[in-house]
Each structure stands twice: as C-alpha cells, then as structure tokens.
Amino acid sequence: MNNIVEQGTITLAIHQHIATIEFSHPKHNMLPTQTMQRLSDTITQAGQDDNVHVIILKSGGNRTFCSGASFEELMEVTTAEEGHQFFLGLAGIIKACKNCPKIIIGRIQGKAVGAGAGIAAAVDHCFGNQYAAVRLSELAIGIGPFVVGLPVAHKVGLSAYAQMALDANTWHSAQWAREKGLYTNVYDSTEEMDAAIETLAQSLSKSNVEAQTLIKKAIWKGTDHWEALLSERAAISGRLALSSYTENAIKAFKARAKVKVEA
C-alpha cells in the first residue's frame, strides 16, 4: 500500500490527571492507517499511565470530527489480506477505547462519518455540539459498516444501527444521535460543550479510579468476544473492498469532491 499518503498528527497532553488526546488531519480529520495505529497506541499508553484518571478524546478544527478512513489507501488494496489489515486499523481504535481501564470522554465538534461515528460509539461518555451529525456511509461504496457496527449497535441498539447502515446517504442530526443514546447531550455551541466536558473530567479526575474502571466493565459487559468478531468483520470489509463496485464508487465520490472544490 502507498506510504506517501499524508499522515495526520496525534497529540497527548496530561494535566491534573486528565489526559487529552487529539488527532488531526488536513482532509477533514481523515484517518490513514498509520494514524489509526498511532491513535490506538496513544489511547493504550494513556490508559496505562497511573497519573491519568480520565481521558478526553477529540479532533482538531471545527465542523468535522472525522471524515473516516483514507479512501486513497483503500483504493490501493489489491488482496483480501491487505483489505483485512486496512480495516484492522479501525478495529484497533475500537479495541483500544473499549479495553482502556480509564473512562474516555468523547468530544464531537462536527460531522462524524464512518470511522468517526464508530469512535463516537466506542468511547464511554460522548458529547456533541449542534453540528455533530452522524452517517454510516460504507454501504454507499459497497462495503457496509461491519467493523464500526459493533460499537454503534452496542450504543444505539440494532434498530437505529440498521437505519444508519441501510440509509447510507443520509445525515442523522446531532439531536437524533442524542435521542438514540450515541451522545449524552448536545450543545448549541462548542464552548458550552467544552465547559460541560471540563466539569465532568474534573469531577472524574478526583474520583475513585478503581470504581470508574469497574463501572466501565459494566458498560461494556457482553463484549468480551469482540476481539475475534472485529477481526472477522475486518476480513469481510477487506474482501468487499476488492469489488469493482467499490472501486467505481470511490472514484465517483472523489470526482464529485474535486468538482465541488474547484467550483
């Protein structure tokens, strides 16, 4: 696969027992494979740090939390094994969030597509602003949200997940996501959301870490089998990514995006 795809940045800052992890990419916080791996590693690192009591997971910029995995890299997948490895990158973030012993608070300041929606579902407590619409777009390119489907269905239920998965071209509003349980609350402004996140993070940073870890285990009860299931679903997505349908759909999407930019 192409190693010249621009990778994003990952930062980790720790202050008063609160770890803030931020990922960023100039293409609407896209997640190339190396960035996904570094994000997984950073979440794991923060979770293992005794000085960290709670984690805030966020992305850079405004209006877009995450535009999903890298289409450029996906188009270069030529074998089922390469496809499997590509989608295992996303599975790694989900596992890192779920297995982290510390509570993770998600900050969704804009649209969350595909992998972005999966990350929002994989954190333990998630806040959004009015711009934090969600969409599972995978079926539109012939793949299907198999990997992200695990945390999304766990958080919002099978009915809402099916609505998102099958209606792949529709944005669901932040208020819809709150009603379905993806977001704890939705705020009119990013400033209000950040104030609420800071209040909760400060409270948790002073709370019993062991008790929080046990609460987290209860939140994710019934997911111990996900290690194998995520790999199985990554293999399904990797195989489907080889289809001519997916190749043509991604080319058409990129062509429309280019025209929109040039216009």
N, C-alpha and C positions, 0 to 999 in steps of 0.2 A: 504493500500500500504506500501511497505518496507520503513522504516525510516532510515535504515542503509546505504543507498546509499550515497556515499561520496558527500558532497555538495561543491560547489565552493566558491570563495571569491568575494566580491563586495567592491570596494573602491571608495570614493568620496573625491576629493581634489578641493579646491577653491582658485584661485589666480588671483588677478587683475580682478575680476568679471567674470572669466572663470572657470566653473565647469568641471572637468574631471572625468568621471565615467568609471571605468574599471572593467570588470568581467573576471574571470579566473577559469579554471578547468583543472586538470592534464590530463584528457581524451579529449584533443583537444578542450578545452573550451566548453565542453558539458554543457547543461543547465538542471539540475534536477529541480523538481518542486519548492522546497524551494528557490533555487537560482533564478528562474524566478520571484517568488513573491518578493524577496528582490530587484531584479533589477528594477521591476516595481515601488516599493516603493521609491527607491533611485532616479529614474528619476522624480517622482512626487515631492519628497522632494526638489530637486534642482530647479525644476520649480517654486516652491512656495517661494523660498528664494529671497528676494529683492536684496541681494548682488550679485546674479547671473544674468548676462546679456546674456550669451550664454553657451551652453553645448557641450562638446566633448564626444562622446560615443565610447569606444574602448574595445579591449580584450587583454589579456596578451599573451606573446610568439610571435613566428614567424610562418609564412606559413599557419596557420589555424585561421581564425577569430572565427568561431563557427561551431561545428560538429552537431548541432541540439539538440533536446530534448533527455532525457535519455531513451535509449532502455530498460535498466534494470527496470526502473519504469513502462514503457509502458507494458512490459511483465507481470506485476503483476496486471494489470487492469482486474477485473473479472465481473464488471457490467457496464451497459451503463452510469450510473451516475458517476462512478469512471472515466470512459473514458472522459466524459464531463468535469469533474473537471480538469483532466490532461491537456486537450487542452485549457481550460480557462486560464491556466498559461501563455501560449504563447500569447493568446488573450490579456491578461493583459499588456504585454510589448508593444504590438502594440497600445493599447489604451493610455497607459502612454505616449508614444512618440507623438502620434497624438494630444492628449489633452494638452500636456505641453505647457504653454504660451511662452516658450523660444525656440529660434531656436536651433536644435540639429544637430551637425555635426558628421557624421559617419566616422570612421577610419577603413577601411577594409584592414588588412595587410596580408591576406591569404585567403584560401578557405572558402566559406560560403555555408553551406548545410542546406536545410530545414529552420529551425528556424533562422539560420544565415542570409539566403537570405531575410527572412521576416523582420528581424531587419534592414538590409541594406536598404530595401524599406520603412521602417516606419520612418526613420529619414528624416530631411528636406533637407539636403545637404550632399552628400556622396562622399568620396574619396576612391580610391583603388590603390594598387600597382600591379605590373605585375603578382603577384601570386594570386590575388583575384578572382579566378574563382568561378562561382556560379552553384548550382544544386538544383533542387527541386526533392528530391529522394522519396517522400512519396508514389507515385504510385507503386514503386518497391516493397514496403512491403504491398501493398493492401489497402492503406488508401486514398491517394490523398491530395494535398496541399490546403485544403479548407480554413483553418484559415490564413495561410501566403499568400494565393492567393489574399486576399483583397488588402493589400498594394502593393504587387508585380504587380498586374494588374493595379492598380492606377498609379504606377510609370512607367511601361514599355509598357502598353497597352495590350489588350486582345490577340492579335496575338502572341506577344513574350511570354506572360504568358502561352498560350496554348502550345507553343513549349517547354517551360521548364517543364510544368506539365506532358505532354504526353511522352516526351523523358527523362524519369526519371533516366536513367543510364548514361546520357551524361553530361560531364562538359562543361559549356559555359565559354569562356575565359573572362578575365577582359576587354579586348578591346570590345568584343561582348556586355558585360554589359554596357559599356560606350556608345556604339552606340545606345543601346536601351533606354538609359536615367536613368539606375539604378545608375551609377556613374557619377559625374560631370566631373571628369578627372581621368586618370590612369597614374601612375608614374613608372619609371624604378626601382626606389629604394624606400625603406621605408623612408629613410632620406629626399628625395625630397618631398615625400607625407607629412611628418610631418612638413616640412618647409612651405608648402602651407596651411596646416591646421592652423598652428600657425599664419600665416599672416591674414587669414580670421577671425580667432577667435579674434585676437587683434583688428581688424577693427570693428567687430560686438560688441565687449565689450565696445567700445567707441560710438556706435551708439544709436539712439533713440529706447529704448526697446519697447515702445508702438507701434511705427511704425513697428518694427520687428514682434510683435505679430499680428498685422493686416495683414501683408504680409503672415504670417503663416496661418492665417484663409483663405486667398485667395488660398494658396497652397492646402489646404485640403477641399476646397469647394465641397459640394456634398457628404460628408462622415458622416453627422450627424446621419444617420440611422445605422451606423456600430455597435453601442452598442448591438442592438438586433441581427444583422446579424452575428457578431462574435460568439455570444452565440449559434446561430443556427448551424453555421458551426462547432463549437467545439463539439456539440452534434452529428453531422454526423460523424466526425472523431472518436469520442469516441465509437460510435456504430460499425463502421467498424473495429476498433482495436480489437474487440472481435472475429473476424473471425479466423478460423483455417488457412486460407491463410496467414494472418498477423503473427500469431504465428510461423508458419513454416518458413516464410521468414526472420523473425528476428533471429530465431535460426540458419538458414543457414548463415546469414550475420555475426553473432558472431563467428560461427565456422570458416569461412574464415578468419576473422580478427585474430583469435587465431593462426591459422596455419601460417599466414603471420608474426606475431610477433615471433613465435617460430623459424621460418626459418631464 
